[in-house]
Amino acid sequence: MMPLNAPALPDQVTLEALAKRLDPASPPAVEVQGLDMGYYLVRLHHAGGDSLLVDEHGETRRFTGTQWVSRALAPLGLTHGILTWADVTDEMVGLPESPPVDTATRLAHGTRLAFMTPG
């Protein structure tokens, strides 16, 4: 598990606000959450909890691929993240409902991503 010693951020943050508030010495842990239909959301984990990346209207910022997440975050100095998935298949095949996975477990078992977009 990554140490979550990054300074606290608001519950929702835009890319512009994030760029102003980032501390390069202690960046937040970046979770790229894969959803159905090929969308990805970004959650930033820090000392104050977690923040959702939103657009200038306060709507959740949705990406259609991890390369777009990389192109948005790499210029801010964020170099990597953790890809996690919202699992809806259990209910679809009739398995009993399981308790939600806590954040630490989700981040510990996610797939590591490098934010590198060739020029």
ZAMARGU-4260 file (C-alpha; in steps of 0.2 Angstrom, whole numbers, plus 5000, padded with zeros to 4 digits):
<rodrens>
0) 5000/5000/5000 | 5006/5017/4996 | 5009/5030/5010 | 4995/5042/5009 | 5005/5057/5016
5) 5000/5069/5002 | 4992/5085/5008 | 4973/5085/5009 | 4962/5090/4994 | 4944/5094/4992
10) 4931/5080/4989 | 4931/5086/4971 | 4945/5094/4961 | 4948/5100/4943 | 4964/5097/4934
15) 4967/5116/4935 | 4965/5116/4954 | 4975/5100/4956 | 4989/5108/4946 | 4990/5122/4959
20) 4988/5112/4974 | 5000/5097/4970 | 5015/5095/4981 | 5028/5086/4971 | 5037/5080/4986
25) 5022/5070/4992 | 5009/5067/4978 | 4993/5059/4981 | 4990/5040/4976 | 4981/5040/4959
30) 4967/5027/4957 | 4961/5025/4939 | 4944/5016/4942 | 4938/5006/4927 | 4919/5005/4924
35) 4908/4997/4912 | 4907/5003/4894 | 4925/5008/4894 | 4925/5023/4905 | 4938/5027/4918
40) 4937/5039/4933 | 4951/5046/4943 | 4952/5046/4962 | 4966/5054/4971 | 4970/5047/4988
45) 4978/5058/5001 | 4980/5061/5020 | 4962/5069/5020 | 4954/5054/5012 | 4950/5054/4993
50) 4945/5066/4979 | 4936/5064/4963 | 4943/5072/4947 | 4929/5083/4940 | 4927/5095/4925
55) 4924/5114/4927 | 4905/5111/4929 | 4908/5099/4944 | 4903/5084/4934 | 4914/5068/4936
60) 4928/5068/4923 | 4926/5052/4912 | 4940/5046/4901 | 4938/5033/4887 | 4956/5025/4890
65) 4970/5025/4901 | 4981/5035/4889 | 4969/5050/4891 | 4972/5049/4910 | 4990/5049/4907
70) 4989/5064/4895 | 4980/5073/4908 | 4990/5069/4923 | 5008/5066/4917 | 5011/5085/4913
75) 5006/5088/4931 | 5021/5078/4937 | 5010/5062/4942 | 5020/5047/4935 | 5010/5032/4940
80) 4993/5026/4946 | 4984/5010/4951 | 4970/5003/4939 | 4955/4996/4949 | 4939/4989/4942
85) 4921/4990/4948 | 4915/4972/4949 | 4897/4970/4944 | 4899/4952/4937 | 4895/4943/4953
90) 4877/4949/4953 | 4875/4946/4935 | 4878/4927/4937 | 4868/4925/4952 | 4882/4924/4966
95) 4877/4931/4983 | 4881/4949/4986 | 4898/4951/4994 | 4904/4966/5005 | 4912/4981/4997
100) 4931/4980/4996 | 4939/4994/5006 | 4951/5007/4998 | 4967/5000/5005 | 4963/4982/4998
105) 4957/4989/4982 | 4973/4999/4979 | 4985/4985/4986 | 4978/4973/4973 | 4975/4985/4958
110) 4986/4985/4942 | 5000/4997/4942 | 5000/5010/4928 | 5014/5021/4922 | 5009/5038/4915
115) 5020/5040/4900 | 5013/5048/4884 | 5026/5048/4870 | 5027/5065/4861
</rodrens>
